[in-house]
Amino acid sequence: MRSLMAILKRELRAYFFAPLAYVVAALLLLVNGAVFWLIVSYLNDPRAGIGAPLELFFGQTVFFWLVLLFVAPVVTMRLLSEERRSGTIEVLMTAPVSEAKVVVGKYLAALTFYVFLWLPTVVYAIILSRYSEVDWGPVGSGYLGVVGIGGLLLAAGVLASSLSRSQLVAAVLTFAIAGPLFAVGFLEFLFTGDVLRELFGYLSLPRHMEDFSRGIVDSRRLVYYVSVSALFLFLAARALAAKKWR
């Protein structure tokens, strides 16, 4: 546990002392702020239908998914690929720490930084609460969905970073893995059989966020995020172990 915490602290320092981290944070706040303003402006139009701003904010616009598909590669691309490129991975792997602890420590640091990026958006709910009644249950479940899906995509990023020395290649691989995870849910509209439609509906990340934004928390979806994330991290650890003995 001590070695795991040491890796976690090391990676957190690397995140919060890197200028790129604050560039990413600023871009995320800019995009989310603009999207929130557009949603509120749209709902203020008398011709618009009735809706809750935060319900639309959580996963009901294309910008939400573009942000996730952008943030995951940027946050994770350097985790292992940079270590391999610079040769520091050999030093790290000769220390009394397992590949699994290296992977998990780096993943937890990425997840912590990811949560930090989303924390300022809580201000949107606070602002709305000053002018109207806010149901905090759907707000909490919306953030649960953001963390769950984000954690899944970050795990894919860690796997991609373990496979290449190039950060750019790692980012492209992350997108190549995350893209199908997002798109697979749309296959439910191509099948008429109940079993296949239910299967692809279960895998549909947009449908997950639609439910989370309404305050519906399905434990099966949380199991999906945890199990697939664990699979990605296991594969990343195996990739490190395979390269260790080359």
C-alpha positions as CSV (number, residue, x, y, z in Angstrom):
1,M,0.0,0.0,0.0
2,R,2.9,2.4,0.8
3,S,4.4,1.9,-2.7
4,L,1.0,2.4,-4.3
5,M,0.5,5.7,-2.4
6,A,4.0,6.8,-3.4
7,I,3.2,6.3,-7.1
8,L,-0.1,8.1,-6.6
9,K,1.5,11.1,-5.0
10,R,4.2,11.2,-7.6
11,E,1.7,11.3,-10.5
12,L,-0.5,13.9,-8.8
13,R,2.5,16.2,-8.5
14,A,3.2,15.6,-12.1
15,Y,-0.3,16.6,-13.0
16,F,-0.7,19.7,-10.8
17,F,2.8,21.0,-11.6
18,A,2.5,20.7,-15.4
19,P,1.3,23.7,-17.4
20,L,-0.6,21.4,-19.8
21,A,-2.9,20.4,-16.9
22,Y,-4.1,23.9,-16.4
23,V,-4.5,24.4,-20.1
24,V,-6.8,21.3,-20.2
25,A,-8.7,22.6,-17.1
26,A,-9.2,26.0,-18.7
27,L,-10.5,24.5,-21.9
28,L,-12.8,22.2,-20.1
29,L,-14.2,25.1,-18.0
30,L,-14.6,27.2,-21.1
31,V,-16.5,24.5,-23.1
32,N,-18.6,23.4,-20.2
33,G,-19.4,27.0,-19.3
34,A,-20.4,27.8,-22.9
35,V,-22.6,24.7,-23.1
36,F,-24.3,25.5,-19.8
37,W,-25.0,29.1,-20.9
38,L,-26.4,27.9,-24.2
39,I,-28.7,25.4,-22.4
40,V,-30.0,28.0,-20.0
41,S,-30.5,30.5,-22.8
42,Y,-32.4,27.9,-24.8
43,L,-34.7,27.0,-21.9
44,N,-35.4,30.7,-21.2
45,D,-36.9,31.0,-24.7
46,P,-40.7,30.7,-24.4
47,R,-40.8,28.6,-27.5
48,A,-38.5,25.9,-25.9
49,G,-39.9,22.9,-24.2
50,I,-39.8,22.3,-20.5
51,G,-36.6,20.9,-19.2
52,A,-34.0,20.9,-16.4
53,P,-30.7,22.6,-17.3
54,L,-28.6,20.2,-15.5
55,E,-30.4,17.2,-17.0
56,L,-29.5,18.5,-20.4
57,F,-26.0,19.3,-19.3
58,F,-25.3,15.8,-18.2
59,G,-24.8,13.8,-21.5
60,Q,-27.7,15.3,-23.5
61,T,-25.5,17.3,-25.9
62,V,-22.8,16.2,-28.3
63,F,-20.4,18.6,-26.5
64,F,-20.5,16.5,-23.4
65,W,-19.3,13.4,-25.2
66,L,-16.7,15.4,-27.2
67,V,-15.3,16.7,-23.9
68,L,-15.0,13.1,-22.5
69,L,-13.4,11.8,-25.7
70,F,-10.9,14.7,-25.6
71,V,-10.1,14.6,-21.9
72,A,-9.4,10.9,-21.6
73,P,-6.5,10.7,-24.1
74,V,-5.0,14.0,-23.0
75,V,-5.0,13.0,-19.3
76,T,-3.6,9.5,-19.8
77,M,-1.4,9.6,-22.8
78,R,1.8,10.4,-20.9
79,L,1.3,8.1,-17.9
80,L,3.3,5.1,-19.2
81,S,4.4,6.1,-22.7
82,E,6.5,8.9,-21.4
83,E,8.1,6.6,-18.8
84,R,9.0,4.2,-21.6
85,R,10.3,6.8,-23.9
86,S,12.5,8.4,-21.3
87,G,13.7,5.1,-19.9
88,T,12.5,5.8,-16.3
89,I,10.1,2.8,-16.6
90,E,13.1,0.5,-16.2
91,V,14.1,2.2,-12.9
92,L,10.5,2.1,-11.7
93,M,10.1,-1.6,-12.5
94,T,13.3,-2.5,-10.7
95,A,11.9,-1.0,-7.5
96,P,10.0,-3.4,-5.1
97,V,6.7,-2.7,-6.7
98,S,4.5,-4.8,-8.9
99,E,3.2,-3.9,-12.4
100,A,-0.3,-3.9,-11.0
101,K,0.6,-1.3,-8.4
102,V,2.3,0.9,-11.0
103,V,-0.8,0.8,-13.2
104,V,-3.3,1.2,-10.4
105,G,-1.4,4.1,-8.9
106,K,-1.2,6.0,-12.2
107,Y,-4.9,5.3,-12.9
108,L,-6.0,6.6,-9.5
109,A,-3.9,9.7,-10.1
110,A,-5.6,10.2,-13.5
111,L,-9.0,9.7,-12.0
112,T,-8.3,12.1,-9.2
113,F,-7.2,14.8,-11.6
114,Y,-10.3,14.0,-13.8
115,V,-12.6,14.6,-10.8
116,F,-10.7,17.9,-10.1
117,L,-11.4,19.0,-13.6
118,W,-15.2,18.6,-13.1
119,L,-15.4,20.0,-9.6
120,P,-15.8,23.6,-10.7
121,T,-19.0,22.7,-12.6
122,V,-20.8,22.2,-9.2
123,V,-21.0,26.0,-9.3
124,Y,-23.6,25.7,-12.0
125,A,-26.0,23.8,-9.7
126,I,-25.3,26.4,-6.9
127,I,-26.1,29.2,-9.3
128,L,-29.4,27.6,-10.4
129,S,-30.3,26.9,-6.7
130,R,-30.3,30.7,-6.1
131,Y,-33.0,31.2,-8.8
132,S,-35.0,28.0,-8.7
133,E,-35.4,24.8,-6.8
134,V,-32.8,22.2,-7.6
135,D,-33.3,18.5,-7.1
136,W,-29.9,17.4,-5.8
137,G,-30.6,13.7,-6.3
138,P,-30.3,13.8,-10.1
139,V,-27.4,16.2,-9.8
140,G,-25.5,13.7,-7.6
141,S,-26.4,10.8,-9.9
142,G,-25.3,12.9,-12.9
143,Y,-21.9,13.4,-11.4
144,L,-21.8,9.6,-10.6
145,G,-22.3,8.9,-14.3
146,V,-19.6,11.4,-15.2
147,V,-17.1,9.7,-12.9
148,G,-18.1,6.2,-13.9
149,I,-17.9,6.7,-17.6
150,G,-14.8,8.9,-17.2
151,G,-13.1,6.2,-15.2
152,L,-13.9,3.7,-17.9
153,L,-12.4,5.9,-20.6
154,L,-9.4,6.7,-18.4
155,A,-8.7,2.9,-17.9
156,A,-8.8,2.6,-21.7
157,G,-6.2,5.4,-21.9
158,V,-3.9,3.7,-19.4
159,L,-4.0,0.6,-21.5
160,A,-3.2,2.6,-24.6
161,S,-0.4,4.4,-22.9
162,S,1.2,1.0,-21.9
163,L,1.3,-0.1,-25.5
164,S,3.4,2.8,-27.0
165,R,6.4,5.0,-26.4
166,S,4.7,7.8,-28.2
167,Q,2.2,10.0,-26.4
168,L,0.6,10.9,-29.7
169,V,0.1,7.2,-30.6
170,A,-1.2,6.6,-27.1
171,A,-3.8,9.3,-27.5
172,V,-4.9,8.0,-30.9
173,L,-5.1,4.4,-29.4
174,T,-7.2,5.8,-26.5
175,F,-9.6,7.4,-29.0
176,A,-9.7,4.1,-31.0
177,I,-10.8,2.2,-27.9
178,A,-13.1,4.8,-26.4
179,G,-14.9,5.6,-29.7
180,P,-16.4,2.1,-30.1
181,L,-17.3,2.0,-26.4
182,F,-19.4,5.1,-27.1
183,A,-20.7,4.0,-30.5
184,V,-21.7,0.4,-29.7
185,G,-24.9,1.4,-28.0
186,F,-26.3,2.8,-31.2
187,L,-26.3,-0.8,-32.6
188,E,-29.5,-1.5,-30.7
189,F,-31.4,0.5,-33.4
190,L,-30.1,-1.9,-36.1
191,F,-31.6,-5.1,-34.5
192,T,-35.2,-6.2,-34.0
193,G,-34.5,-9.1,-31.6
194,D,-35.2,-8.3,-28.0
195,V,-32.0,-10.0,-26.7
196,L,-29.6,-8.0,-28.9
197,R,-31.5,-4.8,-28.4
198,E,-31.3,-5.2,-24.6
199,L,-27.6,-6.2,-24.8
200,F,-26.6,-3.1,-26.8
201,G,-28.9,-0.9,-24.7
202,Y,-27.1,-2.2,-21.6
203,L,-23.8,-1.1,-23.3
204,S,-25.1,2.3,-24.5
205,L,-23.2,5.0,-22.6
206,P,-25.5,7.8,-23.9
207,R,-28.5,5.9,-22.5
208,H,-26.6,5.4,-19.2
209,M,-26.1,9.2,-18.9
210,E,-29.7,9.8,-19.8
211,D,-30.8,7.8,-16.8
212,F,-28.1,9.2,-14.5
213,S,-29.2,12.7,-15.4
214,R,-32.8,11.9,-14.3
215,G,-31.7,10.4,-11.0
216,I,-31.9,6.8,-12.0
217,V,-28.9,4.7,-10.8
218,D,-28.8,1.2,-12.2
219,S,-26.2,-0.9,-10.3
220,R,-25.6,-3.1,-13.4
221,R,-24.1,-0.1,-15.2
222,L,-21.7,0.6,-12.3
223,V,-20.7,-3.1,-12.4
224,Y,-20.1,-2.6,-16.2
225,Y,-17.8,0.3,-15.6
226,V,-15.8,-1.4,-12.8
227,S,-15.4,-4.7,-14.6
228,V,-14.4,-3.3,-18.0
229,S,-12.0,-0.8,-16.3
230,A,-10.5,-3.6,-14.3
231,L,-10.0,-5.6,-17.5
232,F,-8.2,-2.7,-19.2
233,L,-6.0,-2.2,-16.2
234,F,-5.2,-5.9,-16.0
235,L,-4.2,-5.8,-19.7
236,A,-2.0,-2.7,-19.1
237,A,-0.2,-4.5,-16.2
238,R,0.3,-7.6,-18.5
239,A,1.7,-5.3,-21.2
240,L,4.2,-3.8,-18.7
241,A,5.2,-7.3,-17.5
242,A,5.7,-8.5,-21.1
243,K,8.0,-5.5,-21.9
244,K,9.8,-5.9,-18.6
245,W,11.3,-9.2,-19.7
246,R,12.3,-8.2,-23.2
